[in-house]
Amino acid sequence: MRILIFFICLSQINLSAQQSDSLSVSRYEMADKLRWSNIFQNVFNIHVTPHWKTDDTGFWYSEFSIEGTKYKHLNFGEMKVVDIFDHETLKTKLKEEFDIETDTNKLGLNDLRFLSINTIGFNVSGKKFNYDILKNTLTEKVVTESSNALEAASPDGKWIAYVEDHNLFVRQRDTDTLLQLSTAGEKGFEYASHYGWFDKIEGEHGERPKRLNVNWSPDSKKIYCNIVDLRNASKMYMLDNSIDSLYRPKLLSYYRGSPGDTNIVYFRPVVFDLDRASETKINIEPVPHFMGIYPNWDEQSSELFLTHWERGFRKASISKVNLLNGELQEIYVEDSEIGIEYTAFVPYYSDVNDYYIFTSEKSGWKQLYKLDPKTKEVTSITSGSYFIDEVEHIDEGKKIIYFTASGKEKDRHPYHMHLYRVNFDGSNLKLLTPENAHHDISMSKDGSYFLDNYSTHDQATTTVLRDTDQGKVSATISEADISYLDNLNWRAPQAFSVKAGDGVTDIYGVLYLPTDFDSTKSYPILDASYTGPHTSRYPKSFYSTIRSNSPAMAELGFVLIRVDGRGSNNRSREFRCYSYKNLGGGLDDHIVAMKTLAKKHSWIDLERVGIFGHSAGGYDAGRALLAYPDFYKVGVASSADHDHRMEKAWWPEMYMGWPVDETYDKQSNITNAKNLKGKLLLVHGALDDNVNISATLKLSEALVKANKEFDLLIFPSQRHGYRGKYAEYFAKKRWNYFIEHLLHKTPRWDYEWQDSK
């Protein structure tokens, strides 16, 4: 009996130990409530999206609440927000006349649009309707075939351009008179086509989707187009194992150039003159498909301008085309030894006034310039140590430019965007958004008003309508409802600033903490990474704070960091170019930041550091475990480009340089596989046509050869992002991976996702 009692007690002790070693169900439940899918259903109006009316009289939008959705609009004359229609009346109409059952507050209208002042169109339950609000008449519209994407009408409507047997034809609409404009077209040398980035081919000898791409001159007498040259292009391949009825995988392929490749798709630009029935080949080296070439006609159709980059992205040009012989005359050239970022040099052409407004980093900061293509004169519009993000609107008549910029206002966060206006000559530069916050802007089509969603990482959104003259608030649209988060006692992340690895440069980030955070405890830290030089990770707005997996991950019992080190965007050119030929070095400042914060906060445990990321962030996660194996202990790398030599060419050639050199090898996760010490989970979709699965498989092979233990998860049916059940599976897998290997707790795979609605 004593022996029996002893073993019963021992088993109870073991069971108790196992239970205490498991992460609690309540912890999972709380983290679940903070997943975006649940926040989305319960937090309202954190970002209002306006739909501007085509007659420039106002806009409509969807207003969300716990009860459902209301469709609202505002007319500029009254400046008052009202319901577009009576929701109960429309619900009754749909039920009585068309037997469509809806909830008054959940009508589920799609593609809503104003057809006139009092008439709207919308789709519901797969049917199209027009609704006269005043007359309360609902009419079902017969669904007609959409316009033919393989035909393009001239501006005057008299001609139709189309392709037959890979040659370009035009047909006169009234007489059906045909003109064959090209004769040299053949399969693989295809006139007036374009290369669809995700055009997929089934089987080894299948056909790629048909495409038409022409650029008519305003007078309808000329056509610019490209010959798409696929004759020597090589493909990337995928195997589709997801089709239940097939027991052999389906072969899929697509044309995609990798860094240094010459066997790629090229564009060869040509111009056709209908009056002369002539074809003029433009005298330019064939342009790789991943770089593109961008045409602009002047209003008189007498001049054609092209914007294009040379391979390697060290030179960008705006050139004028001689329409008789195809020769190019450069009217503006920008060059750089360390690459011209595609979001830095952005031209905006006015075919009415014949000038270019463009952004450039040539001063060291992204600023505005004006180019007269006739005189080649370039004048500076703005200057200073701040970052211009986007040109939002150009008022041709008043010669005013509206743009968003960050870092201009003193004592404000350098990542917060504000809207400004400035005259073409640089005078009267004016701030239109005075609040000390991040301003997410949408301009009306005529430029008279703009909708302003303003917030910070810890201040919920206020949405207002402002005029573009002084930025005066014309109407308050909404205040975000975050009571769901308040009821959960959720805390916004803590903002911080520390010095970068150079000891001089300020870098910025945030720390997410669990709602039951206890400063006397010690927490593992997770690095939510994406060091792509074209973007930044700091959550500028309240929307970006919660529109992520960060709140839920922290709630599991982690401190989570999002930080922008040198090499990322939205700062100076020097700051961004830290990453040039050094994409793998983007984590240096992450480590410095965590070490600095750990000295300040005893609750950060630098012996338990994890990292996760997707795409370029997945490369970061793999890189962290392989290049910094004594610092990062656990990583989850999803859909990652583990070797830039296997990536789509534009990204590495812009940021790693061209031709391909030894830096590609040094920064490859594959060539560094032997360094793995910690726990690494690799995840990829087999049908990823953005970042091909091949690099993940090649890294797996290298890890096996190096006798390194790792984990691998493949989704046979998923592309670059994971959807539905696959997204939920991955989320739980990632949670449990860090719970087991960083928290050192037993995870719960049997946890069922909750719907917090």
FENBELTA-V71444 format. One record per pair of residues at least 12 apart in sequence whose ideal C-beta (glycine too) atoms are under 6 Angstrom apart, sorted by the first residue. I is the first residue (numbers start at 1). J is the second residue. D is the distance in whole Angstrom. If there is no record, write none. Layout:
i: (I	I)
j: (J	J)
d: (D	D)
This chain:
i: (21	22	23	23	28	30	31	31	31	32	33	33	34	34	34	35	36	38	39	41	42	42	43	43	44	44	44	45	45	45	46	46	46	46	47	47	48	48	48	48	48	50	50	52	52	53	56	56	57	58	58	58	60	60	67	68	68	71	79	79	85	87	88	91	93	100	108	109	109	110	111	118	118	119	127	128	128	150	150	152	154	154	155	155	155	156	158	160	161	163	163	166	166	166	167	167	167	168	168	168	168	181	182	188	188	189	190	191	192	192	192	193	193	194	194	195	195	195	196	198	200	200	201	203	215	217	217	218	218	218	219	221	221	222	223	224	224	226	226	227	229	229	230	232	233	233	233	234	235	235	236	236	236	237	238	238	240	241	242	242	254	256	257	257	258	258	259	259	259	259	259	260	260	264	265	266	267	267	268	269	269	271	280	281	282	282	283	283	283	288	290	290	291	293	293	294	296	298	298	299	299	304	305	306	307	311	312	313	313	313	314	314	315	316	316	316	317	317	318	318	331	331	332	338	338	339	339	343	344	344	345	346	348	352	353	355	356	357	359	361	364	364	365	365	366	366	367	367	367	368	368	381	386	386	386	387	387	387	388	388	389	389	390	391	392	392	393	393	395	399	400	400	401	402	403	404	404	404	405	412	415	415	415	416	416	417	417	418	418	418	419	419	419	419	432	435	437	437	437	438	438	439	439	440	447	449	449	450	451	452	452	455	455	457	457	457	458	460	460	460	461	461	462	463	463	464	489	490	493	493	493	494	495	496	498	498	500	500	501	501	501	507	507	508	509	509	509	510	511	511	512	512	512	514	514	519	522	522	523	523	524	524	524	524	525	525	525	526	526	526	527	527	527	528	528	528	529	529	529	529	530	530	530	531	531	531	532	533	533	533	533	534	535	536	536	536	536	537	537	538	557	559	563	563	565	565	566	566	567	567	581	581	581	583	584	584	587	591	608	609	609	609	610	610	610	611	611	611	612	614	614	615	615	618	618	618	618	619	619	621	621	622	622	622	622	623	625	625	625	626	626	626	626	629	629	633	634	634	634	634	635	636	636	636	637	638	639	639	639	639	641	641	642	642	642	642	643	643	643	644	644	645	646	646	669	670	670	670	673	673	673	674	676	679	680	681	681	682	682	683	684	684	685	685	685	686	686	687	688	688	690	700	728)
j: (746	746	739	745	751	555	552	555	556	754	488	756	551	552	555	552	547	756	546	757	484	756	482	484	64	65	481	64	478	480	461	480	542	543	453	543	61	453	463	477	478	442	451	444	445	114	445	446	75	74	75	76	73	84	105	105	106	84	474	475	133	104	104	104	138	125	124	122	124	123	123	133	134	132	140	141	143	210	212	214	216	220	216	218	220	220	173	173	214	192	212	185	186	190	182	185	191	181	182	191	192	272	279	230	231	229	228	227	212	214	225	211	228	211	213	228	265	289	211	689	252	254	253	251	295	297	301	297	299	301	301	274	275	273	272	271	295	267	269	268	266	268	265	263	255	264	265	263	253	255	254	256	692	253	252	687	252	716	716	717	689	648	290	649	646	649	645	649	652	653	660	659	660	288	289	286	287	293	286	282	293	323	326	326	321	326	326	327	328	311	649	650	309	306	308	307	349	351	354	351	352	321	320	319	347	658	658	339	340	654	335	336	335	334	340	345	330	333	331	332	373	376	371	577	580	580	654	534	361	366	360	359	391	396	396	372	371	370	388	573	572	573	385	572	387	388	382	383	388	381	382	426	405	407	408	406	407	570	403	405	404	417	404	403	441	443	443	447	447	424	421	423	422	421	420	417	419	441	420	436	538	540	570	438	540	438	439	431	433	439	432	433	439	441	471	454	454	455	456	540	541	452	454	453	468	465	467	466	465	464	466	541	542	510	539	545	492	480	482	542	480	542	479	477	478	476	515	515	510	511	512	511	510	509	593	596	566	589	588	589	592	565	589	538	561	562	563	562	559	561	550	554	560	554	555	603	603	605	559	603	558	605	608	742	559	604	609	558	560	610	561	590	611	550	560	562	611	613	617	620	613	616	617	567	586	620	616	567	576	579	655	569	569	564	568	569	570	562	564	564	743	604	590	593	589	590	578	589	579	586	656	657	663	655	623	667	624	631	742	631	632	633	634	738	742	624	632	635	636	638	639	639	691	637	638	639	640	640	641	635	637	637	640	642	669	669	676	678	680	669	672	675	676	675	677	678	678	679	741	742	680	681	734	737	682	683	684	688	691	720	691	695	669	670	695	699	668	670	695	656	664	664	694	695	699	698	699	702	702	703	706	706	708	741	710	711	737	696	712	713	696	714	715	718	719	714	716	719	719	720	720	712	753)
d: (5	4	5	4	5	5	5	4	5	5	6	5	4	4	5	5	6	4	5	5	4	6	5	5	4	6	4	6	4	5	5	5	6	5	5	5	5	6	4	6	6	5	4	5	5	5	6	4	6	5	4	5	4	6	5	3	4	5	5	5	5	5	5	5	5	5	6	4	6	4	5	5	5	5	6	4	6	6	5	5	5	4	6	6	5	4	6	6	5	5	6	4	6	4	5	4	5	5	5	4	4	5	6	5	4	6	5	5	6	5	4	5	4	5	4	6	5	5	6	5	5	5	5	6	5	5	4	6	6	5	4	5	6	5	5	5	5	4	5	4	4	6	5	5	5	6	5	5	4	6	6	5	5	5	5	5	6	4	5	3	6	6	6	4	6	6	6	5	5	5	5	6	4	6	4	4	4	6	5	4	6	6	5	5	6	5	5	5	6	6	5	4	5	6	5	4	4	6	5	5	6	4	6	5	5	6	4	5	5	5	6	6	4	5	5	5	5	5	6	4	5	5	5	5	4	6	5	6	4	6	5	5	6	6	6	6	4	6	6	4	6	5	6	6	5	5	5	6	6	4	4	5	6	4	4	5	5	6	6	5	5	6	5	5	6	5	5	4	5	4	6	6	5	5	6	5	6	6	6	6	5	5	6	4	6	6	6	6	5	6	5	5	6	5	3	5	4	6	5	4	5	5	5	4	6	6	6	6	6	5	6	5	4	6	5	5	3	4	5	5	4	5	6	4	5	5	5	6	4	6	4	5	5	6	5	4	5	5	5	5	5	5	6	5	6	6	3	5	6	6	5	4	4	5	5	5	6	5	5	5	5	6	4	5	5	5	6	5	5	5	6	6	4	6	6	5	6	4	5	4	6	6	4	6	3	5	4	6	5	5	5	6	5	5	5	5	5	5	5	5	6	6	6	5	3	6	4	6	3	5	6	5	5	6	5	4	6	6	5	6	5	6	4	5	5	5	5	5	4	5	5	5	6	4	5	6	3	5	5	4	4	4	6	5	4	6	6	5	5	6	4	5	6	5	4	4	6	5	5	5	5	5	5	6	6	4	6	6	5	5	5	6	4	6	4	5	4	5	5	5	5	5	6	4	6	5	5	5	4	5	5	4	4	4	5	4	5	5	5	5	4	6	5	3	5	6	5	5	5	5	4	6	6)
